[in-house]
Amino acid sequence: PGTYYPSVSCYMDGSARMNFGPRFVYPPPKGLLPDEISDLLRPISELCESPPLPEDVVETVISGGGGKDGKKVFFSKRNNDGIVSAFKELVKVEATARHDAYLKHLELHREEVAALRKERGLSTSNLERRRMPQSS
């Protein structure tokens, strides 16, 4: 069987506020569904991979996508070291901005879910901050 990503459909003037995870104000209660079904429930946010670390992006771009042991090479040995260095720095700056924005988004999401749970008198004990690799 596949994985089920629940969503919502509205009719006429209906509206809904969506939260695709990874944290929920009202997570599915344990024991409500059989384990074989509840094990299939995943937040739709899992469909989107977290961005790679900036150092990995630089390595991938410079190697032409071949990775550290790949055969493709983006720059030849004859390229000016200053140009290569500047290019690497630009790639790293952009990748760092993307990675940091992703981490900020996760933290804002955690804070929003925590506030909504507190408003409703629900526990926030499982909303601890996730340890993500920091960009350098």
C-alpha positions in Angstrom: 0.0 0.0 0.0 1.0 3.6 -0.6 1.3 6.5 1.8 -1.8 8.6 2.4 -1.4 12.5 2.5 -4.8 13.8 3.8 -6.0 17.2 2.6 -9.3 19.1 2.3 -11.8 20.1 -0.2 -14.1 23.1 0.2 -17.5 23.8 -1.3 -19.1 27.2 -2.1 -17.8 29.8 0.3 -16.0 27.3 2.6 -12.5 27.9 3.8 -9.8 26.0 5.6 -6.4 26.7 7.2 -3.9 24.1 6.1 -0.9 22.8 8.1 1.1 20.3 6.1 3.5 19.6 8.9 6.0 18.5 10.1 4.3 19.5 13.5 0.6 19.6 14.1 -1.7 21.4 16.6 -3.9 18.2 16.7 -1.6 15.3 15.8 -3.5 12.0 15.1 -4.2 10.4 18.5 -2.4 7.2 19.3 -4.6 4.2 19.2 -7.4 5.9 17.1 -6.5 3.9 14.0 -5.0 0.5 13.6 -1.1 0.6 13.6 -0.9 -0.6 10.0 -2.9 2.5 9.0 -1.5 5.0 11.4 2.0 4.0 10.4 1.2 5.1 6.8 0.1 8.7 7.9 2.9 11.1 7.1 3.0 14.9 7.0 2.9 16.2 3.5 5.9 18.3 4.3 8.0 15.1 4.0 7.5 15.3 0.2 9.9 18.2 0.2 13.5 17.4 1.0 15.5 19.7 3.3 18.1 21.7 1.4 21.6 20.4 1.4 24.4 21.9 3.4 26.1 24.8 1.5 29.4 22.9 1.4 27.7 20.0 -0.3 26.1 22.4 -2.9 29.5 23.9 -3.7 31.1 20.5 -4.1 28.2 19.4 -6.4 28.3 22.5 -8.5 32.1 22.6 -8.9 32.2 18.9 -9.8 29.5 19.4 -12.4 27.1 17.1 -10.4 29.4 14.2 -10.3 30.2 14.6 -6.6 33.5 14.2 -5.0 34.4 11.1 -7.0 32.4 12.0 -10.1 33.9 12.3 -13.5 32.3 15.6 -14.6 34.4 18.7 -13.9 32.8 22.1 -14.1 36.1 24.1 -14.3 39.2 23.0 -16.1 42.7 23.3 -14.7 43.4 26.3 -16.9 40.7 28.5 -15.3 41.8 31.5 -13.3 41.8 30.6 -9.5 40.3 34.0 -8.7 37.3 33.3 -10.9 36.8 29.8 -9.5 37.1 31.1 -5.9 34.6 33.9 -6.5 32.2 31.5 -8.1 32.5 29.1 -5.2 31.8 31.9 -2.8 28.7 33.1 -4.7 27.4 29.5 -4.8 28.0 29.1 -1.0 26.4 32.5 -0.2 23.2 31.5 -2.1 23.1 28.0 -0.7 23.6 29.3 2.9 20.7 31.8 2.4 18.5 28.9 1.3 19.5 26.6 4.1 19.2 29.4 6.7 15.7 30.4 5.4 14.7 26.7 5.7 15.9 26.5 9.3 14.1 29.8 10.1 10.9 28.4 8.5 11.0 25.3 10.7 11.5 27.4 13.8 8.6 29.7 13.0 6.4 26.7 12.2 7.3 25.2 15.6 6.5 28.5 17.4 3.2 28.9 15.6 2.1 25.3 16.4 3.2 25.8 20.1 1.2 29.0 20.4 -1.9 27.4 18.9 -1.6 24.4 21.2 -1.2 26.7 24.2 -4.3 28.7 23.2 -6.2 25.4 23.3 -4.7 24.1 26.5 -2.8 21.3 24.7 0.7 19.9 25.5 3.7 21.4 23.8 6.2 18.9 25.2 6.8 17.2 21.9 7.7 20.4 20.1 11.3 20.7 21.2 13.7 22.4 18.8 15.1 20.0 16.2 18.9 20.0 15.9 19.7 20.7 12.2 23.2 21.0 10.8 24.1 24.7 10.7 25.7 26.2 7.7 29.2 27.5 8.2 
